[in-house]
Amino acid sequence: MADYDLTIIGGGINGTAIARDAAGRGLRVLLVEQNDLSSGTSWTSSKLIHGGLRYLEQGAFALVQEGLHERALLLHMAPHIIWPTRFVLPHHKALRPAWQLRLGLFIYDLLAGKSMLPGTCTVDLTTDDAGKPLQPHLRKGFEYSDCCVDDARLVILNAVDAAEHGADIRTRTYFERAERHNQHWHITLNAKSEQSTITSRALINAAGPWIEQVNAHMPSDIPRGAVKLVKGSHIVVPRLFDHNKAYIFQNADGRIVFAIPYHHNFTLIGTTDVIVSGDPAPGAASAEEITYLCKLANDYFKKSITPSDVVWNFSGIRALYDHRSISSKDLSRDYYLALDGDADHPPLLSIYGGKLTAARHLAETALEKLAPFLPMGERWTEHSSLPGGDFPWNGFDDMVKNVCKQWGFLTPAHARRLVRAYGTRITHILGGAKAMGDLGECFGADLTAREVCYLMQHEWAQTADDILWLRTKLGLYFNLQQKEKLASFIASEQQ
């Protein structure tokens, strides 16, 4: 008997969503991630749960409809980390005509079907608040609905739920090689320079941009897919507008860029699409990308920004299945699943592409492909909740009020941040606390020892960066001294 039914390589959104679904169907699941959860592509997204309005121009109606269906499901599953947002699309006279934009948005609403989110409307930018930050030549626009998301927490909560259904989640664990022996995979792993070998009935390569590196350590007869690596970069600048709506801007090169309210005091602008090769690890935006995003923003906003205004930038690599498209903006964002295996060879499923929005459905599709090899239970995730998300999709503000009432020592901003991160599981952190002092030392920006310990004990956090950037975004507010103080506390807790 194998140690596991299913082993998954990669702790991004695809890997954790599959682990959660599979564990909930009764499979014995192991997930290994070489770094921290969501430390690759998944946390470098544009922070959206959406159908993909721009995919309509490519005729990808089925992809858009699936995304809109998943948007509704995910909003119900995780209303703490996913929230409805109105997007403003200004009409730029030099680009797509107004009728084309209106038609595309009509189709977008039509594909969404009956939705709890409001539909498209026309906006007079000369009088509406959404027009105040914009250049005066932008006089007309359209407003539609989509959702924003805390992308890293979406990944981590999938992993938390997978673990609570019995999955074995191992971070900072390297995959070294896999070999087929009779009906099982023999998989060699390395954690803290210690090798171990486990056996598994099935194997999934969900390594994202590292998919080819992982496949290089598989048997040589396994077919290799064609991958194109596309770099997407974002910049964060001081807040450019005071309302909570987001913007979607067209550019003359055919791309679109979002400008999104980000953690109260900032605006997130992105993304770029640049085909790259080499190291797929997340990194920084190039000077050219930063200049590109600043220039595009300046075409629309009255307030001009320069690269010196950028307080933070990040860049991630998407591994898209190469259908021989030349332009990066035209590459399909749909996922592609490649199965290798038969009655005499244990299966390997390699996952190309994918999006945050599609991950739940991708997981179902992946397990359908493995169903002939693994006995498993029925689908179950469609009407489930992610940890902390068991409250009404439109009940976030009410929950914040209740938290402020129950723990009166919290500021409204602190309560809102905790509810946004943990939802109903806020009680695991606040418990019976009667005063701020009961939460232990405060390291800065209302991050307390009680919260840090929770993240270490229940969410696999091991470093200050794990906490400041992947489980919160409080790194935007921490100085070096505060970060060092936090790191010292974490080290003392690990001894």
C-alpha positions as CSV (number, residue, x, y, z in Angstrom):
1,M,0.0,0.0,0.0
2,A,1.3,3.4,-0.9
3,D,1.9,6.1,1.7
4,Y,-0.4,8.5,-0.1
5,D,-3.1,8.3,-2.8
6,L,-2.1,11.6,-4.3
7,T,1.0,13.8,-4.1
8,I,0.9,17.4,-5.3
9,I,4.0,19.4,-6.1
10,G,3.4,23.1,-5.7
11,G,1.7,25.2,-3.0
12,G,0.1,27.8,-5.2
13,I,-3.6,28.3,-5.9
14,N,-3.9,25.2,-8.2
15,G,-2.1,22.9,-5.9
16,T,-3.9,23.9,-2.7
17,A,-7.3,23.9,-4.4
18,I,-6.7,20.3,-5.6
19,A,-5.4,19.3,-2.2
20,R,-8.5,20.6,-0.5
21,D,-10.9,19.0,-3.0
22,A,-9.1,15.7,-2.9
23,A,-8.8,15.5,0.9
24,G,-12.5,16.3,1.2
25,R,-13.2,13.3,-1.1
26,G,-11.4,11.0,1.3
27,L,-8.0,10.7,-0.5
28,R,-4.8,10.6,1.4
29,V,-3.1,13.7,0.1
30,L,0.5,15.1,0.4
31,L,1.3,18.6,-0.8
32,V,4.9,19.8,-1.0
33,E,6.0,23.3,-1.6
34,Q,9.7,24.4,-2.0
35,N,9.1,27.7,-0.3
36,D,6.2,29.2,1.6
37,L,2.6,28.7,0.4
38,S,1.6,31.2,-2.3
39,S,5.2,32.4,-2.6
40,G,5.3,32.0,-6.4
41,T,2.9,33.3,-9.0
42,S,-0.3,33.2,-6.9
43,W,0.4,36.2,-4.7
44,T,1.6,38.4,-7.6
45,S,-1.8,38.7,-9.3
46,S,-4.0,41.7,-9.9
47,K,-6.0,40.6,-6.9
48,L,-9.2,39.9,-8.9
49,I,-11.9,37.3,-9.0
50,H,-13.5,38.0,-12.4
51,G,-14.8,36.6,-15.6
52,G,-12.1,38.4,-17.6
53,L,-13.8,41.1,-19.6
54,R,-10.9,41.4,-22.1
55,Y,-11.2,37.8,-23.1
56,L,-14.4,38.5,-24.9
57,E,-12.4,40.1,-27.7
58,Q,-10.6,36.8,-28.2
59,G,-14.0,35.1,-28.5
60,A,-13.4,33.1,-25.2
61,F,-17.1,33.2,-24.2
62,A,-17.0,29.8,-22.4
63,L,-14.0,30.9,-20.4
64,V,-15.6,34.1,-19.4
65,Q,-18.9,32.4,-18.5
66,E,-17.1,29.9,-16.4
67,G,-15.2,32.7,-14.6
68,L,-18.4,34.5,-13.9
69,H,-20.0,31.4,-12.5
70,E,-17.0,30.8,-10.3
71,R,-17.0,34.4,-9.2
72,A,-20.5,33.9,-7.6
73,L,-19.5,30.7,-6.0
74,L,-16.3,32.1,-4.5
75,L,-18.0,35.2,-3.2
76,H,-20.3,32.9,-1.2
77,M,-17.4,30.7,-0.1
78,A,-15.1,33.4,1.2
79,P,-16.8,36.7,1.7
80,H,-14.1,37.8,4.1
81,I,-11.2,37.7,1.6
82,I,-13.4,38.3,-1.5
83,W,-15.5,41.5,-1.9
84,P,-17.6,43.0,-4.6
85,T,-16.1,46.0,-6.4
86,R,-17.4,48.4,-9.0
87,F,-15.1,49.0,-11.9
88,V,-15.1,52.2,-14.0
89,L,-14.1,51.9,-17.7
90,P,-13.6,55.3,-19.2
91,H,-14.2,55.8,-22.9
92,H,-11.0,56.9,-24.6
93,K,-11.9,58.5,-28.0
94,A,-8.7,57.4,-29.6
95,L,-9.2,53.7,-28.7
96,R,-12.2,51.3,-28.8
97,P,-15.5,53.1,-29.7
98,A,-18.2,53.5,-27.0
99,W,-20.6,51.2,-28.7
100,Q,-18.0,48.4,-28.6
101,L,-17.4,48.8,-24.9
102,R,-21.1,48.9,-24.2
103,L,-21.7,45.7,-26.3
104,G,-18.9,43.9,-24.5
105,L,-20.3,44.8,-21.1
106,F,-23.8,43.8,-22.2
107,I,-22.4,40.4,-23.1
108,Y,-20.5,40.2,-19.8
109,D,-23.7,40.8,-17.9
110,L,-25.6,38.3,-20.1
111,L,-23.0,35.6,-19.5
112,A,-23.2,36.2,-15.7
113,G,-26.8,35.3,-15.8
114,K,-28.9,36.1,-12.7
115,S,-26.3,37.8,-10.4
116,M,-26.4,39.3,-6.9
117,L,-24.0,42.0,-8.2
118,P,-25.4,45.1,-9.9
119,G,-25.0,45.2,-13.7
120,T,-23.5,47.7,-16.1
121,C,-24.5,51.3,-16.2
122,T,-23.3,54.4,-18.1
123,V,-21.4,57.0,-16.1
124,D,-21.1,60.7,-16.8
125,L,-17.6,61.4,-15.7
126,T,-18.1,65.1,-15.8
127,T,-20.4,64.9,-12.7
128,D,-19.8,61.5,-11.1
129,D,-17.3,61.2,-8.3
130,A,-15.5,58.5,-10.3
131,G,-14.6,61.2,-12.9
132,K,-13.0,63.7,-10.4
133,P,-9.5,62.0,-10.4
134,L,-9.5,61.6,-14.2
135,Q,-8.3,63.7,-17.1
136,P,-11.0,66.2,-18.2
137,H,-11.1,64.8,-21.8
138,L,-12.6,61.6,-20.3
139,R,-16.2,62.5,-20.3
140,K,-18.1,59.2,-20.5
141,G,-17.5,55.8,-19.0
142,F,-19.2,52.6,-18.0
143,E,-19.4,50.9,-14.6
144,Y,-19.7,47.2,-14.0
145,S,-19.2,44.7,-11.2
146,D,-16.4,42.2,-10.4
147,C,-14.7,41.2,-7.2
148,C,-11.3,41.8,-5.5
149,V,-9.5,39.2,-3.5
150,D,-6.6,38.8,-1.1
151,D,-4.9,36.3,-3.4
152,A,-2.3,34.9,-0.9
153,R,-4.9,34.3,1.7
154,L,-7.1,32.5,-0.8
155,V,-4.2,30.1,-1.3
156,I,-3.5,29.7,2.4
157,L,-7.1,29.1,3.3
158,N,-7.4,26.4,0.7
159,A,-4.3,24.8,2.4
160,V,-5.8,25.2,5.8
161,D,-9.0,23.5,4.8
162,A,-7.1,20.7,3.0
163,A,-5.2,20.1,6.2
164,E,-8.4,20.1,8.3
165,H,-9.7,17.4,5.9
166,G,-6.6,15.3,6.6
167,A,-4.0,16.5,3.9
168,D,-0.4,16.6,4.8
169,I,1.0,20.0,3.9
170,R,4.8,20.4,3.9
171,T,6.3,23.8,3.1
172,R,10.1,24.4,2.6
173,T,10.2,20.9,1.1
174,Y,12.0,20.3,-2.2
175,F,10.9,17.8,-4.8
176,E,14.1,16.0,-6.0
177,R,12.9,13.3,-8.3
178,A,10.1,10.8,-9.0
179,E,10.3,7.3,-10.5
180,R,7.7,4.8,-11.4
181,H,7.9,1.4,-9.7
182,N,5.0,-1.0,-10.6
183,Q,1.8,0.7,-9.6
184,H,3.3,3.5,-7.5
185,W,5.4,6.6,-7.7
186,H,8.6,6.6,-5.6
187,I,9.2,10.3,-4.8
188,T,12.3,11.7,-3.2
189,L,11.9,14.9,-1.1
190,N,14.4,17.1,0.7
191,A,13.5,19.2,3.8
192,K,16.3,20.9,5.8
193,S,18.9,18.9,3.9
194,E,17.3,15.6,4.9
195,Q,16.2,13.3,2.2
196,S,13.1,11.1,2.4
197,T,11.2,8.9,0.0
198,I,7.5,8.4,-0.1
199,T,5.2,6.4,-2.3
200,S,2.1,7.6,-4.0
201,R,-0.5,6.2,-6.3
202,A,-0.8,9.4,-8.3
203,L,1.3,12.5,-8.8
204,I,0.3,16.1,-9.8
205,N,2.8,18.7,-11.1
206,A,1.2,22.0,-10.1
207,A,4.5,23.8,-9.9
208,G,3.4,26.7,-12.1
209,P,6.3,28.4,-13.8
210,W,8.6,25.7,-12.4
211,I,6.6,23.0,-14.3
212,E,9.4,22.2,-16.7
213,Q,12.1,22.0,-14.0
214,V,9.9,19.5,-12.1
215,N,9.2,17.5,-15.3
216,A,13.0,17.3,-15.9
217,H,13.2,15.1,-12.8
218,M,10.5,12.7,-14.0
219,P,11.0,9.7,-16.2
220,S,12.4,10.7,-19.6
221,D,9.5,9.1,-21.6
222,I,6.9,11.5,-20.1
223,P,5.6,14.0,-22.8
224,R,6.6,17.6,-22.2
225,G,4.1,20.4,-22.9
226,A,5.0,23.7,-24.5
227,V,5.2,26.5,-22.0
228,K,5.5,30.2,-22.4
229,L,6.5,32.2,-19.4
230,V,4.8,35.6,-19.2
231,K,5.9,38.2,-16.6
232,G,3.3,40.4,-15.1
233,S,4.3,43.4,-12.9
234,H,2.5,45.8,-10.6
235,I,3.3,49.0,-8.9
236,V,1.9,50.4,-5.7
237,V,1.7,54.2,-5.2
238,P,0.1,56.5,-2.6
239,R,-3.6,56.6,-3.1
240,L,-4.7,58.4,-6.3
241,F,-8.4,58.7,-5.5
242,D,-10.7,58.7,-2.4
243,H,-13.5,56.3,-3.3
244,N,-13.6,52.5,-3.3
245,K,-14.2,51.9,-7.0
246,A,-11.5,50.6,-9.2
247,Y,-10.6,51.5,-12.8
248,I,-9.9,49.6,-15.9
249,F,-7.9,51.5,-18.5
250,Q,-7.3,50.7,-22.2
251,N,-3.9,51.2,-23.8
252,A,-3.0,51.8,-27.5
253,D,-1.1,48.5,-27.5
254,G,-4.3,46.6,-26.9
255,R,-3.6,45.7,-23.3
256,I,-5.6,46.8,-20.3
257,V,-4.4,47.9,-16.9
258,F,-6.2,48.1,-13.6
259,A,-6.0,50.8,-10.9
260,I,-7.4,49.4,-7.7
261,P,-7.8,50.7,-4.1
262,Y,-5.2,48.9,-2.1
263,H,-5.0,48.6,1.7
264,H,-6.6,52.0,2.4
265,N,-3.7,54.3,1.7
266,F,-2.5,53.0,-1.7
267,T,-3.4,52.4,-5.3
268,L,-2.3,49.2,-7.1
269,I,-1.6,49.5,-10.8
270,G,-1.0,46.6,-13.2
271,T,-0.3,44.5,-15.0
272,T,2.2,44.1,-17.8
273,D,2.6,41.2,-20.2
274,V,6.2,40.4,-21.1
275,I,7.4,37.1,-22.5
276,V,10.5,36.0,-20.6
277,S,12.9,33.1,-20.1
278,G,15.2,32.0,-17.3
279,D,14.5,32.1,-13.5
280,P,10.7,31.9,-12.9
281,A,10.9,33.1,-9.3
282,P,8.9,36.3,-8.4
283,G,10.9,39.4,-8.4
284,A,10.8,43.1,-9.0
285,A,9.3,45.0,-12.0
286,S,11.9,46.3,-14.5
287,A,12.5,50.0,-14.9
288,E,10.8,49.8,-18.3
289,E,7.7,48.1,-16.8
290,I,7.5,50.7,-14.1
291,T,7.8,53.5,-16.6
292,Y,5.1,51.9,-18.8
293,L,2.6,51.6,-15.9
294,C,3.3,55.2,-14.8
295,K,2.8,56.5,-18.3
296,L,-0.4,54.7,-18.8
297,A,-1.7,55.9,-15.4
298,N,-0.8,59.5,-16.4
299,D,-2.8,59.2,-19.5
300,Y,-5.9,58.8,-17.4
301,F,-5.4,60.4,-14.0
302,K,-5.0,64.1,-13.3
303,K,-2.4,63.5,-10.7
304,S,0.8,62.6,-12.4
305,I,3.1,59.9,-11.0
306,T,6.7,59.0,-11.7
307,P,8.8,56.0,-10.8
308,S,10.0,57.8,-7.7
309,D,6.4,57.7,-6.4
310,V,6.4,53.9,-6.4
311,V,6.5,52.6,-2.8
312,W,6.5,49.0,-3.7
313,N,6.5,46.8,-6.8
314,F,6.2,43.1,-7.5
315,S,6.4,40.8,-10.4
316,G,5.3,37.3,-11.0
317,I,5.7,34.7,-13.8
318,R,2.7,32.9,-15.3
319,A,3.2,29.6,-17.0
320,L,0.8,29.6,-19.9
321,Y,0.3,26.7,-22.3
322,D,1.8,27.7,-25.6
323,H,-0.7,27.4,-28.4
324,R,1.9,29.0,-30.7
325,S,0.5,32.5,-30.2
326,I,3.0,35.2,-30.8
327,S,1.6,38.0,-28.7
328,S,1.7,37.5,-24.9
329,K,-1.6,39.5,-24.5
330,D,-3.3,36.9,-26.8
331,L,-2.1,33.8,-25.0
332,S,-5.0,31.8,-23.5
333,R,-5.4,32.2,-19.7
334,D,-7.4,29.0,-19.7
335,Y,-5.8,26.0,-18.1
336,Y,-4.6,22.8,-19.8
337,L,-4.3,19.5,-18.1
338,A,-1.9,16.8,-19.5
339,L,-2.3,13.3,-18.2
340,D,0.3,10.6,-18.6
341,G,-0.5,7.1,-17.2
342,D,-2.4,3.9,-17.9
343,A,-3.2,0.6,-16.3
344,D,0.5,-0.3,-16.0
345,H,1.9,3.2,-15.2
346,P,0.8,5.3,-12.2
347,P,-0.6,8.6,-13.5
348,L,1.1,12.0,-13.7
349,L,-1.1,15.0,-14.2
350,S,0.7,18.2,-15.3
351,I,-1.2,21.5,-14.9
352,Y,-0.5,24.4,-17.3
353,G,-2.0,27.9,-16.7
354,G,-5.0,28.6,-14.6
355,K,-6.2,31.6,-12.7
356,L,-7.3,32.4,-9.1
357,T,-10.9,32.5,-10.3
358,A,-10.8,29.1,-12.0
359,A,-8.9,27.1,-9.4
360,R,-11.9,25.5,-7.7
361,H,-13.2,24.3,-11.1
362,L,-9.8,23.3,-12.2
363,A,-9.5,21.1,-9.1
364,E,-12.7,19.3,-10.0
365,T,-11.5,18.7,-13.5
366,A,-8.2,17.4,-12.4
367,L,-9.8,14.9,-10.1
368,E,-12.1,13.8,-12.8
369,K,-9.1,12.9,-14.9
370,L,-7.6,10.9,-12.0
371,A,-10.9,9.2,-11.2
372,P,-10.1,6.0,-13.2
373,F,-7.0,5.6,-11.1
374,L,-8.2,6.6,-7.6
375,P,-11.5,5.7,-5.8
376,M,-12.8,9.0,-4.5
377,G,-16.0,10.6,-3.2
378,E,-18.3,12.9,-5.0
379,R,-17.8,16.6,-5.7
380,W,-18.4,18.8,-2.7
381,T,-16.7,22.2,-2.9
382,E,-19.4,24.0,-4.9
383,H,-21.5,24.9,-1.9
384,S,-18.8,24.9,0.7
385,S,-17.1,27.7,2.7
386,L,-13.4,28.4,3.1
387,P,-12.2,28.7,6.7
388,G,-13.7,31.8,8.3
389,G,-16.1,32.3,5.4
390,D,-19.2,30.9,7.0
391,F,-21.3,34.1,7.0
392,P,-23.5,35.8,4.4
393,W,-21.7,37.1,1.3
394,N,-23.0,40.6,2.0
395,G,-22.5,40.4,5.8
396,F,-19.0,41.8,6.1
397,D,-19.9,45.2,7.5
398,D,-22.3,43.7,10.0
399,M,-19.6,41.3,11.1
400,V,-17.2,44.2,11.7
401,K,-19.8,45.9,13.8
402,N,-20.3,42.8,15.9
403,V,-16.5,42.4,16.4
404,C,-16.2,46.0,17.5
405,K,-19.1,45.5,20.0
406,Q,-17.7,42.2,21.4
407,W,-14.1,43.4,21.6
408,G,-14.6,47.1,22.3
409,F,-10.9,47.8,22.7
410,L,-10.2,47.3,19.0
411,T,-10.2,50.3,16.7
412,P,-12.6,50.0,13.8
413,A,-9.6,49.8,11.4
414,H,-8.0,47.0,13.4
415,A,-11.3,45.1,13.6
416,R,-11.9,45.5,9.9
417,R,-8.4,44.2,9.1
418,L,-8.9,41.1,11.3
419,V,-12.3,40.3,9.9
420,R,-11.0,40.7,6.3
421,A,-8.2,38.2,7.0
422,Y,-9.9,35.7,9.3
423,G,-13.6,36.1,9.1
424,T,-15.4,34.1,11.7
425,R,-12.1,32.6,12.8
426,I,-11.2,35.9,14.4
427,T,-12.3,34.2,17.7
428,H,-9.2,32.0,17.4
429,I,-7.1,35.1,17.7
430,L,-9.1,37.4,20.0
431,G,-10.6,34.7,22.2
432,G,-11.4,36.0,25.7
433,A,-9.2,39.1,25.4
434,K,-10.5,42.1,27.3
435,A,-7.9,44.7,26.4
436,M,-5.2,45.2,23.8
437,G,-2.6,44.1,26.3
438,D,-4.2,40.6,26.4
439,L,-3.0,40.1,22.8
440,G,0.6,40.4,23.7
441,E,3.3,42.6,22.3
442,C,2.4,44.9,19.4
443,F,5.1,44.9,16.7
444,G,3.7,47.7,14.6
445,A,0.6,48.5,12.5
446,D,-1.6,46.6,15.1
447,L,0.1,43.2,14.5
448,T,0.2,41.5,17.9
449,A,2.0,38.5,19.3
450,R,-1.3,36.6,19.6
451,E,-1.9,37.0,15.8
452,V,1.7,36.1,15.0
453,C,1.5,32.9,17.1
454,Y,-1.8,31.9,15.4
455,L,-0.2,32.3,12.0
456,M,2.8,30.2,13.0
457,Q,0.8,27.5,14.6
458,H,-2.1,27.2,12.1
459,E,-0.9,28.7,8.8
460,W,2.7,27.5,8.4
461,A,4.3,31.0,8.8
462,Q,8.0,30.7,9.6
463,T,9.5,34.1,8.9
464,A,8.7,37.8,9.2
465,D,8.2,38.1,5.4
466,D,5.8,35.1,5.6
467,I,3.6,37.2,7.9
468,L,4.2,40.7,6.6
469,W,3.7,40.0,2.9
470,L,1.9,36.7,2.4
471,R,-0.5,36.5,5.3
472,T,-1.0,40.2,5.7
473,K,0.3,43.2,3.7
474,L,1.5,45.0,6.8
475,G,5.0,45.1,5.3
476,L,3.7,48.3,3.6
477,Y,3.7,49.9,7.1
478,F,6.6,48.3,8.8
479,N,10.0,49.9,9.1
480,L,13.3,47.9,9.4
481,Q,13.4,48.1,13.2
482,Q,9.9,46.8,13.5
483,K,10.6,43.9,11.1
484,E,13.7,43.0,13.1
485,K,11.8,43.0,16.3
486,L,9.2,40.7,14.7
487,A,11.9,38.4,13.4
488,S,13.4,38.1,16.8
489,F,10.1,37.2,18.4
490,I,9.5,34.5,15.7
491,A,13.0,33.0,16.3
492,S,12.3,32.9,20.1
493,E,9.0,31.1,19.5
494,Q,10.7,28.5,17.2
495,Q,13.2,27.5,19.8
